[in-house]
C-alpha cells in the first residue's frame, strides 16, 4: 500500500494520522509512505525520452510496486497542496502510461479546523476519477480538529483509531474487489 502524504511539514498532522492508519492495516497489507517532496514540478519539456528527471523515474517505478494508494492530505486554499497535485501529475505521464489507472484508493483529509479538509478531499477525488482510480466512498474520511485527537507521541485515542480502522477496512475491501 503506497501512502502519499500531502504535507511536507516536519510535524505534519497528516503524516501523524497516516502513521496511525498504517498501523491498522491487516496482516499482509504492508504500507509505506512514499516521498513526494523531492519531485521537480511537472514540465512536459523535461519529461522526454532523452531527459526524464531521475526523480520522476524513481517515483513512477516505486509506485508501480503498489496495488493501492492511501492519500492523506491537509487542505490548502480549499484544495490539495501543490506537491501532492504535482505527484499526481508526474504519475499520470507520459500520456497513456499513467501509474494510477485502476489502482484502488482512499482519501483522508486532515485539518486543525472544523471543516476537516472537505474541499481538499473532494478536489482530490475529482482528479482520481479522471485517472480511473476506484475510490473508497464510505466511510467519508474528514479528520477535523486534529490537534485535539493526537497525543504528544502522535497517537490517537481508541475511538478515533476505530474510525481509522474502518477506513482501512473499506480500502482493503475495495482492493479485494479490484484484485485481478
WOMOZI-V379469 format. One record per pair of residues at least 6 apart in sequence whose C-alpha atoms are under 6 Angstrom apart, sorted by the first residue. I is the first residue (numbers start at 0). J is the second residue. Records with the same first field share a line. If there is no record, write none. Layout:
I: J ; J
This chain:
0: 29 ; 30 ; 65 ; 67 ; 68
1: 30 ; 31 ; 65 ; 68
2: 31 ; 32 ; 33 ; 68 ; 69 ; 70
3: 32 ; 33 ; 70
4: 71 ; 72
5: 72 ; 80 ; 83
13: 71 ; 72 ; 109
15: 153
20: 163
23: 164
24: 167
38: 54
41: 89
59: 90
66: 102
67: 102 ; 103 ; 104
68: 104
69: 104 ; 105
70: 106
71: 107 ; 108
72: 108 ; 109
73: 108 ; 109 ; 110
74: 116 ; 119
77: 118 ; 119
78: 118 ; 119 ; 122
79: 119
90: 97 ; 98
91: 97
100: 130 ; 131 ; 132
101: 131 ; 132
102: 132
103: 132 ; 133 ; 134 ; 174
104: 134
105: 134 ; 135
107: 140 ; 141
108: 116 ; 120 ; 141 ; 142
109: 115 ; 116 ; 142
110: 116 ; 143 ; 145
111: 143 ; 144 ; 145 ; 146
112: 143 ; 144
113: 143 ; 144
115: 141 ; 142 ; 143
148: 155
149: 155
